[in-house]
Amino acid sequence: KQRLGEYLRMPYESLLPMKAASFFRLGRYCEAGELFKSAASLIREKIKRSVTEDRKAEQYKLLSELICDEAVCRIRLFDDDGARELLREGIKTADNERCREYLWLLDENAGGEFILEEKRSELAARREDAAQAALGNLSYRRVAAIFDKDSVKQKEETGKLVAEWKSTYRKMI
C-alpha cells in the first residue's frame, strides 16, 4: 500500500520507464518498446521547455538511455534495421557507451566507427562467450537432435518446434 502511494506520487515520465522495464522483464517487448518510445517523447518535450544547459545535458543522457532501451526491444523482436537507427540516434543524442556497444554487437560495420580498438576485443570475447553458451543451450541441442532423425520424424518435429516458436513470438508482441 505504501509503495503504491509512492508510485502514485511519482511524475508520469519517471513511472513510464519503470512500467516499460516491467514489460521487458515479462518478455512483452512490443509493449515495452512502445512505452520506452512514449517516455522518450515526454523527455523530448521536457528538453524543449528546459532553460538551463546542465539540466538539458542530464535530460539528453536520460533520453539516450530510453532510446537504447527501445532499440533493445526492437532487437528482441528481430527488427535489426530499426534498432540500428535507434542506436545511432542514441549515440548522437548523448554519447552513450551502451548504444555504441549494442550497435557494434549488432553490426560490426555500422558500429565500427564508434568503438575503440581495445574495446572491440572485449566485445568480440563477449560475443564469442554468448555463442558458446548458446551451443550448450537445451534449445540448441533440441534443434540439432531434430536433424539427426529421419525425414518424416524431422518434418513432424520441425512443425512442432516452429509452432512453439510462433506462440512464443506472439506473446512478445
C-alpha positions, 0 to 999 in steps of 0.5 A: 500500500505504501509503495503504491502511494509512492508510485502514485506520487511519482511524475508520469515520465519517471513511472513510464520507464519503470512500467516499460522495464516491467514489460521487458522483464515479462518478455512483452517487448512490443509493449515495452518498446512502445512505452520506452518510445512514449517516455522518450517523447515526454523527455523530448518535450521536457528538453524543449521547455528546459532553460538551463544547459546542465539540466538539458545535458542530464535530460539528453543522457536520460533520453539516450538511455530510453532510446537504447532501451527501445532499440533493445526491444526492437532487437528482441523482436528481430527488427535489426534495421530499426534498432540500428537507427535507434542506436545511432540516434542514441549515440548522437543524442548523448554519447552513450557507451551502451548504444555504441556497444549494442550497435557494434554487437549488432553490426560490426560495420555500422558500429565500427566507427564508434568503438575503440580498438581495445574495446572491440576485443572485449566485445568480440570475447563477449560475443564469442562467450554468448555463442558458446553458451548458446551451443550448450543451450537445451534449445540448441541441442533440441534443434540439432537432435531434430536433424539427426532423425529421419525425414518424416520424424524431422518434418513432424518435429520441425512443425512442432518446434516452429509452432512453439516458436510462433506462440512464443513470438506472439506473446512478445508482441 
